[in-house]
Amino acid sequence: MAAMPKAPRVSAQWRNVGRIVARRLGLSVFLLIGITTMTFVLSHVVPGDPVATMLGDRGTPREIARMRSQLGLDRPLPLQYASYLWNLAHLRLGTSIRTRRPVLKDLADYFPATLELSTCALLLSLALGIPLGIASALRRDRPLDHAARLFSLGGVSMPVFWLALVLLALCYGRWDILPAGGRLSDFTLPPPHVTGLLLVDSLLANDWVAFRDAAWHLIAPSICLGYLTTATLARQVRAQMLEVLNQDYIRMARGLGLSEPVVILKYALKNAMLPVITVIGLSYGSLLSGAVLTETIFSWPGIGRYAVGSSISLDFPALMGVTLLIAVLYGVVNLCVDLLYLVLDPRIRDGAAREIE
Amino acid sequence: MSTLLEVRGLNVSFDAVRVVHDIDLTLERGETLGIVGETGSGKSVSSSALMGLLPVPPARVRAATLSFDGRSLLRGNELDLRAVGRERGRGMAMIFQDPSSALNPLFTIGDVLMAVIRRHRKLRGTALRTCAVELLEAVGLPSPSHILDSYPHQLSGGMKQRTAIAMTLAAKPSLLIADEPTTALDATVATQVLALLADLQRESGVAMLFISHDLGVVSRVCSRVAVMYAGRIVEEAPVDTLFRAPSHPYTRGLFAARPHLRLPSMLGERRVEHHERRALLAIPGSVPTPAQLPAGCAFHPRCYHATADCNARVPVLETLPTPPQALTGHSELHPARVACFHPVLNAPPQGD
């Protein structure tokens, strides 16, 4: 007779989960150390003197030297690196050479705009890409599938700046149904600053005028930024769904007479989404860091534009801050993805399947 | 008994290639029919086609008659997927070959099992869980409530197949299609699962279509057997008749290829003296691919009895003129239907 099931006891399972999480966090620490070293080295080996840029034509050699020692740039590199790490540990990211404000403050000002835009773009692509991928798989090789694939091809191959310009030319220039750029219209009073996310802040202040205006301003940049991700998602979901629909457990579920919506949206979708989650995580990371073009065209005061401004003026502390922020974001998003796998896949929870690396 | 499943002229093709040719099957209520054949003979494709589980392009399923429980499953002469969809579960349910791939890895056994019960038995709450536990007990699983909360990867192969059987029983089908349900299991576990299926069939009176490549397995569960070769039924007979007097050269070949069951002389008198008794005989050659079927009888290139007319025409399934009891001395043997121009009519030696 069959023996007792080999299911690990609950405590053993949690120990397993704890071990995986701890290992994953441990890896993040190494990642952080690597990133800080990289940003420091890169920003200190590039040619160009930030102080000279800062002082411009007025800078006499004496003034430049004074400024350099004031900023600590005359000390040996290892010492600079040590103090950089020390400050980092205390969340002191230095002072921006360009804006002359603490970098942390700058980031706190610019980042919410990017976060809001990227999140809207991601939500838009989830809401469009996943149903599109499912429908495409279910109607394989029929007109709907072809249309969806054409749409996806556009998304993967159309340059963002071009799409942005077309959107602007039509929706603002010709029909005047969307704003030209910015986060709010000139005549709209911004809601009191709480999170820096205008949608959230206006909701908190119960200010529906500001909410509508902020949402209105988000439409075009979100479409622009989210199109590529929508296309990628639709393709991935379609491919995974086709694969899963061919599996015996789906034929079994159908053979048991379970209704088609339950089979597709519950039993098939969860399996199909498993590999897609990684793609979603990576996409979110690149949305957060890669909005430079979109932000520039829609004059969106986000981290991408801040980074561009900083690199033009060789603002090393600011650049290092931005790089660090993006690296940390990637790390956090990936961590979330890995934790999500633990929640969704019992095989990983039991350590039965390959562990997440 | 009344007819549960009636199939006339079933054809299945993938793109332009026909893999199942004009199959006729009739199944009474509570009857057990075995379908035997080598890999690629079309037995699994036919059953998946009946369940409407083939991906519809590229597959195409046509029939002259296809009725289940008195209801036609055709629209024109094509399989009506909607009509089949309505029969799945409560009408017909299917057990798959590999239980490891037939259970959803991301959901607990209880999740799927209870979804089936909810759908077909309209139970809720504690009654639902009780029913699930009872079903798992009925298929001989220990600590059922524990298994309800387990995931497939936490169970052994035999346990997985038992839970799969429990899931099909949950729908209370009137026809159970078992597609090589023991092939992926260890020999001892396979024997247990086979016994379980036979018991459940006897107790519940469910009709069963049992697909296997193993004649011995089929004989333990089924009362009637259809032998398939290259997409056609070549012989159909009650299990006793088939085992005492197999008439199609291919069927005889299958028996001869089974270890320690029949003598090599079953291949026909022309070959007897060339072989050691009890030697294991393989049928020469291999199953032709559906795209390149030989003309006439598809078996003729591998057949010891083939003559010129075998590659001219396709033999149809006909009741043998000679009653088999005249051959074997057994009374009460029902005649077989054979698709062959030269059925082997000599009595095989009795007693292994």
Interface residues (C-beta under 8 A of the other chain):
Chain A: M1 A2 A3 M4 P5 K6 A7 P8 D141 N246 Q247 D248 Y249 I250 R251 M252 A253 R254 G255 L256 G257 L258 S259 E260 V262 Y267 K270 N271 L274 L344 D345 P346 R347 D350 A352 A353
Chain B: S48 M51 L53 P55 P57 G85 R88 G89 R90 G91 A93 M94 F96 D98 S101 A102 L103 N104 P105 L106 F107 T108 V112 A115 V116 R119 H120 G140 L141 P142 S143 H146 I147 D149 S150 Y151 H153 Q154 L155 S156 G158 M159 R162 A164 M167 T168 A170 A171 V189 Q192
